[in-house]
Amino acid sequence: MLEAFGLSDQGCVRANNEDYFIADESAGIFVLADGMGGERAGECASRLSAEMIYHYLLEISEAPDSSDLCIIERGFRAVNTAVCQAAEGNPELQGMGTTLVVARVVEGDQLQVGSVGDSRAYLVSGRLLNLLTQDQTWVEEIGVALNLTDEELRQHPMKHVLTMAMGTAQELRVHLSVAQMKVGDQVLLSSDGLHGVVASDVLHNILNSEVPVKEKCRLLVDAAKQQGGPDNVTVVLVNRL
């Protein structure tokens, strides 16, 4: 059995919230998207992507091959095409895009994760915090290869630049991973408004605290806002009971 809760906050600086999430514990499907673009374009991209991948996974759950990992990748590619087409058909939406991370539990304990961009999925198992996604950013894919120091990467003007996002190009690289989710394990989905400003040891301590899932989400969002809340911050937390 799964218990889940999600929380999204505008943060302390941004004028609007371009994050969007879905948490369906009964279906075992959890989605988080962090939009980008002018005016309300980012909000449109994140909502469209999250809703479309959610309904795709929900509808295909009855198919014979519904538990195959490739199902997630196919869904991402369909969503990417839809976001590109939506932007092409509306001048106000041109340039919009979004990150997208999806986690679903199939066959009772198999956790499948797909991601594009820099929104993350973590698994907390045995009190250890394990990152299940890879950031598709200039820092991770180019900066690290240049052997820049951690301090240089933190200060670099390209540190927030994505190398991949939904709706920005027809070519798409989807990162996929699989893990076992045992009883007592937790899965955290987060936008970079959380993991981009809150240290991993703080995340670890909150996630391993003896408080309900709902309160852990509030503590995570508060931790980001205590660091200045420079971006929208969204968390989805899932616990296997």
C-alpha positions in Angstrom: 0.0 0.0 0.0 1.2 3.5 -0.8 0.8 6.7 1.0 1.6 10.0 -0.8 1.4 13.7 -0.4 2.4 16.6 -2.6 3.0 20.3 -2.0 3.9 23.2 -4.2 4.9 26.8 -3.2 5.6 29.9 -5.2 8.8 30.5 -3.2 10.0 33.9 -2.0 11.0 35.5 -5.3 9.0 34.4 -8.2 5.8 36.2 -9.2 4.0 32.9 -10.2 4.3 29.2 -9.9 5.2 27.2 -13.0 5.5 23.9 -11.2 2.8 21.2 -11.4 2.4 17.8 -9.8 0.1 14.8 -9.6 0.1 12.2 -6.8 -2.2 9.2 -7.4 -1.4 6.7 -4.7 -4.2 4.3 -5.7 -2.7 4.0 -9.3 0.9 4.3 -8.1 1.6 7.1 -10.5 3.5 10.3 -9.4 4.5 13.2 -11.6 6.3 16.5 -11.2 7.0 19.2 -13.9 8.9 22.5 -13.6 7.9 24.8 -16.5 9.8 27.6 -18.2 8.8 30.3 -20.7 7.4 33.8 -20.8 4.1 34.9 -19.3 2.1 31.8 -18.6 3.9 29.5 -21.1 5.8 27.7 -18.4 2.6 26.9 -16.5 1.0 25.6 -19.7 4.0 23.4 -20.5 4.2 21.8 -17.0 0.5 21.2 -16.7 0.1 19.8 -20.2 3.1 17.5 -19.8 2.1 16.2 -16.3 -1.5 15.7 -17.2 -0.7 14.0 -20.5 1.9 11.5 -19.1 -0.4 10.7 -16.2 -3.4 9.9 -18.3 -1.2 8.0 -20.7 0.1 5.7 -17.9 -3.3 5.4 -16.4 -5.0 4.3 -19.6 -2.2 1.9 -20.6 -2.2 0.2 -17.2 -4.6 -2.5 -18.5 -2.4 -3.4 -21.5 -0.5 -6.7 -21.5 2.9 -5.0 -21.6 1.9 -2.1 -19.2 4.8 -2.9 -16.8 7.5 -2.6 -19.4 9.9 0.3 -18.7 9.8 1.3 -22.4 6.2 2.4 -21.8 7.4 5.4 -19.9 9.8 6.4 -22.7 7.1 6.1 -25.3 4.9 8.3 -23.2 7.6 11.0 -22.8 8.1 11.1 -26.6 4.3 11.5 -27.2 4.2 14.3 -24.6 7.2 16.0 -26.1 5.5 16.1 -29.6 2.3 17.5 -28.1 4.1 20.3 -26.2 6.1 21.2 -29.4 2.9 21.3 -31.4 1.1 23.4 -28.8 3.9 26.0 -28.9 3.9 26.1 -32.7 0.2 26.7 -32.9 0.1 29.6 -30.4 2.6 32.6 -30.6 2.1 33.3 -26.8 3.4 29.8 -26.0 6.4 29.8 -28.3 9.6 29.0 -26.4 7.8 27.1 -23.6 9.2 24.0 -22.1 9.3 22.0 -18.9 11.2 19.4 -17.0 9.3 16.2 -16.3 9.9 13.4 -13.8 7.6 10.4 -13.4 7.7 7.6 -10.8 5.3 4.6 -10.9 5.1 1.5 -8.9 4.2 -1.7 -10.7 4.0 -5.4 -9.7 3.8 -4.4 -6.1 7.4 -3.3 -5.4 9.0 -2.3 -8.7 9.7 1.4 -8.9 10.2 2.8 -12.4 11.4 6.3 -13.0 11.7 8.5 -16.1 13.0 12.0 -16.3 14.0 14.8 -18.6 15.6 18.0 -17.3 16.7 18.6 -13.7 13.7 17.7 -11.6 14.8 14.7 -9.5 13.6 11.4 -7.9 15.2 10.1 -4.8 14.7 6.7 -3.0 15.1 6.6 0.7 15.8 3.0 1.7 17.5 1.8 4.9 17.8 5.5 5.9 20.1 6.1 2.8 19.2 8.8 0.3 19.8 7.6 -3.3 19.4 9.7 -6.4 17.6 7.9 -9.1 17.8 10.5 -11.9 20.5 12.4 -13.7 20.4 16.2 -14.1 20.4 17.2 -17.8 22.1 20.5 -17.2 25.2 22.3 -18.5 26.9 21.8 -15.1 26.4 18.0 -15.1 26.9 17.3 -18.8 29.6 19.8 -19.8 30.9 21.6 -16.7 32.0 18.5 -14.9 33.8 17.2 -18.0 35.8 20.4 -18.0 37.1 19.5 -14.5 35.8 22.7 -13.0 35.8 22.8 -9.2 32.6 22.6 -7.2 32.9 26.3 -6.3 33.4 27.2 -10.0 30.4 25.2 -11.0 28.3 26.8 -8.2 29.3 30.3 -9.5 29.2 29.6 -13.2 26.7 31.7 -15.2 25.5 28.6 -17.1 24.7 26.6 -13.9 20.9 26.8 -14.4 20.9 26.0 -18.1 19.2 22.8 -19.1 20.6 20.6 -21.9 17.3 18.9 -22.4 13.6 19.8 -21.7 10.2 18.7 -22.9 8.9 20.8 -25.8 12.1 22.5 -26.8 13.2 20.1 -29.6 12.0 17.0 -31.4 15.1 15.1 -30.2 14.7 13.8 -26.7 16.9 11.9 -24.3 14.9 10.2 -21.5 16.7 9.0 -18.4 15.2 5.7 -17.1 15.9 3.7 -14.0 14.4 0.9 -12.0 14.6 0.1 -8.3 12.9 -2.1 -5.7 10.7 -0.2 -3.3 10.5 -2.2 -0.1 8.1 -1.7 2.8 9.2 1.4 4.7 11.0 3.0 1.7 10.2 6.5 0.5 10.3 8.2 -2.9 10.8 11.9 -3.2 10.2 13.9 -6.4 11.5 17.5 -6.3 11.9 20.5 -8.5 15.2 22.3 -8.3 13.6 24.9 -6.1 14.2 22.3 -3.4 17.4 20.3 -4.2 19.0 23.3 -5.8 19.1 25.2 -2.6 18.8 22.7 0.3 21.8 20.6 1.3 21.5 16.8 0.9 22.1 16.3 4.6 19.1 18.5 5.4 17.0 16.5 3.0 18.2 13.3 4.6 17.4 14.4 8.1 13.9 15.6 7.2 13.0 12.4 5.2 14.3 10.2 8.1 12.4 12.1 10.8 9.5 10.5 12.7 6.8 12.7 11.4 3.9 12.1 8.9 4.4 12.3 5.1 2.4 15.5 5.0 4.5 17.2 7.6 7.7 16.1 5.9 6.6 17.9 2.7 5.9 21.0 4.7 9.3 20.8 6.3 11.0 20.4 3.0 9.3 23.4 1.4 10.1 25.5 4.6 13.7 24.5 4.3 13.9 25.8 0.8 12.2 29.1 1.8 14.6 29.5 4.7 17.4 29.5 2.1 15.7 32.4 0.3 13.2 30.4 -1.8 14.7 31.8 -5.1 12.5 29.5 -7.2 9.2 27.7 -7.1 9.5 24.6 -4.9 7.5 21.4 -5.3 7.8 18.1 -3.6 5.9 14.8 -3.9 6.6 12.2 -1.2 5.6 8.6 -1.4 5.8 6.0 1.4 5.3 2.3 1.0 3.4 1.0 4.0 
